[in-house]
Amino acid sequence: MKIKTKAMAYEKVMALPRPAHRKPIKPNYLLQTLIHVLSLPTFWKTGFSYEKHGMDKLDPKEPVLILMNHSSFTDMKLASGIFYPKKYSIVTTTDAFIGMEWLLRLVGCIPTQKFVNDVTLIRDMEYMLKEKKTSVLMYPEASYSFDGKATALPRKMGVLLKKLGVPVVTVITQGAFARDPLYNGLQLRKVKVRADVTCLFTKEDLKTKSVAELDEALDAMFGFDNFKWQQDSGMVIDAPFRADGLNRILFRCPHCDTEGQTEGKGIHWTCHACGKQYELTELGYLKATDGDTKFDHIPDWYDWQRDQVRKELEEGTYRLEREVEIGMMVDFKAIYMVGSGKLIHDSEGFRLTGCDGKLEYAQGPLANYGLYADYLWYEIGDVICIGNKDALYYCFPKGGDCVAKTRMATEELYKMKKRRRAPVAVEI
């Protein structure tokens, strides 16, 4: 899937009028039906099935908040297979609206900027749930999983759940990630997909449970591991390209500790600094082709890299500095390509400069708990997105893999800064 882009000078982009907020509308039934019909080939190819748990507690006509894990673009199609013909709106990233705003609004989509504080989103969700009596589907992770495990959830989601006051239904898929892992360059594998659809909280639960209890239950529900699921279920993935792009998430060699010299190609991961090579087996394990195997489980390797990033932050040695191509989003008409620049990320947050000195943007480490980052974004390239309600900056880095590390660093830096700012109890 591609997106409309347009070359334009930075100052002209900044002068463009920003679109006024519009309330979401009820989904058009005919369009929902069309989407469902167009999704049928995906259901057939994946042998899609799902199981319901506790859904008999709900009135089929009452609106609910649907929280679904975010594995791949397949997710939206699967949701249609589960809930059609029930009407529901979908919280959707604003860039999906480019060139298709009219269509997505008719489908009932609610636009929001990923990892940007957006109070209008909560109002829009309340409007659909309480005034329009329409369910809302939301991906609380906001970004696709990189390593097959849940990405960081917003803290105190329980506050939002209590405020909305409607039953909460979760959808956790198994196989959707294995079919189309983000690192693999949009290449689909032959994998059966299933889902568990669960009534996690009733209205009464939301009244009686504390915010901490709601958050704890939500964290437990999103405590999945897609590679472990593949291994435990014996799901064979024999695609000859299954390791393509694996360097995007396994960017640091655990044998020689070198970064940026790794390559995923075919069924192998290779470090070009020390020559170490691993095979990604048909069951999703990693196996060294020669010598010892440091990690046989991709999420374990990914977590080890996170530990190294955290150490760099604690020691003050972490720093990203990359030349980037810059796209901007200020309306729903196009991504405006404004030229090149430099992106810096360190303990002070992000700094983006470019466009012959005209662009200067800074974003502190407490701006948000996560980072909008993606691979082969709309078939343009790997991207890091920062910004605010006035403009989003899509930075396409040059010179090697840095997206996963930057996302890790953003998350870890936020947690570190939050801890330091937390009040300390003093005994008197």
Secondary structure as GFF3:
##gff-version 3
##sequence-region A 1 428
A	DSSP	beta_strand	5	7	.	.	.	ID=ss1
A	DSSP	alpha_helix	10	15	.	.	.	ID=ss2
A	DSSP	alpha_helix	29	46	.	.	.	ID=ss3
A	DSSP	beta_strand	49	53	.	.	.	ID=ss4
A	DSSP	three_ten_helix	55	57	.	.	.	ID=ss5
A	DSSP	beta_strand	65	68	.	.	.	ID=ss6
A	DSSP	alpha_helix	74	83	.	.	.	ID=ss7
A	DSSP	beta_strand	88	93	.	.	.	ID=ss8
A	DSSP	three_ten_helix	94	97	.	.	.	ID=ss9
A	DSSP	alpha_helix	101	107	.	.	.	ID=ss10
A	DSSP	beta_strand	110	112	.	.	.	ID=ss11
A	DSSP	alpha_helix	119	126	.	.	.	ID=ss12
A	DSSP	pi_helix	127	131	.	.	.	ID=ss13
A	DSSP	beta_strand	135	138	.	.	.	ID=ss14
A	DSSP	alpha_helix	157	164	.	.	.	ID=ss15
A	DSSP	beta_strand	168	174	.	.	.	ID=ss16
A	DSSP	alpha_helix	176	179	.	.	.	ID=ss17
A	DSSP	three_ten_helix	182	184	.	.	.	ID=ss18
A	DSSP	beta_strand	194	201	.	.	.	ID=ss19
A	DSSP	alpha_helix	203	208	.	.	.	ID=ss20
A	DSSP	alpha_helix	211	221	.	.	.	ID=ss21
A	DSSP	alpha_helix	226	233	.	.	.	ID=ss22
A	DSSP	three_ten_helix	246	248	.	.	.	ID=ss23
A	DSSP	beta_strand	262	265	.	.	.	ID=ss24
A	DSSP	beta_strand	268	271	.	.	.	ID=ss25
A	DSSP	beta_strand	277	280	.	.	.	ID=ss26
A	DSSP	beta_strand	286	288	.	.	.	ID=ss27
A	DSSP	alpha_helix	298	315	.	.	.	ID=ss28
A	DSSP	beta_strand	320	329	.	.	.	ID=ss29
A	DSSP	beta_strand	335	346	.	.	.	ID=ss30
A	DSSP	beta_strand	349	354	.	.	.	ID=ss31
A	DSSP	beta_strand	359	363	.	.	.	ID=ss32
A	DSSP	beta_strand	372	377	.	.	.	ID=ss33
A	DSSP	beta_strand	381	387	.	.	.	ID=ss34
A	DSSP	beta_strand	392	397	.	.	.	ID=ss35
A	DSSP	alpha_helix	403	421	.	.	.	ID=ss36
###
